[in-house]
């Protein structure tokens, strides 16, 4: 089954009360999953599919815990 979005631009809901977003905070012992995703996407907008992003984040978390 394919869960990726193709040729789709996802926007903020019209009834969302927030006016701006914030960068996800890091933990004392390292980056969080949302933090890693944010950095990847901020540095390379539209550069990853959902599947690629999930894979990269999973690998980076595994590598981090293997080193720790």
QUIVENMO-V156758 format. One record per helix or strand of 3 or more residues. SS is the DSSP state (A for helix, B for strand). FROM is the first residue (numbers start at 1). TO is the last residue. If there is no record, write none. Layout:
# QUIVENMO-V156758
<<SS,FROM,TO> <SS,FROM,TO>>
This chain:
# QUIVENMO-V156758
<<A,33,43> <A,50,67>>
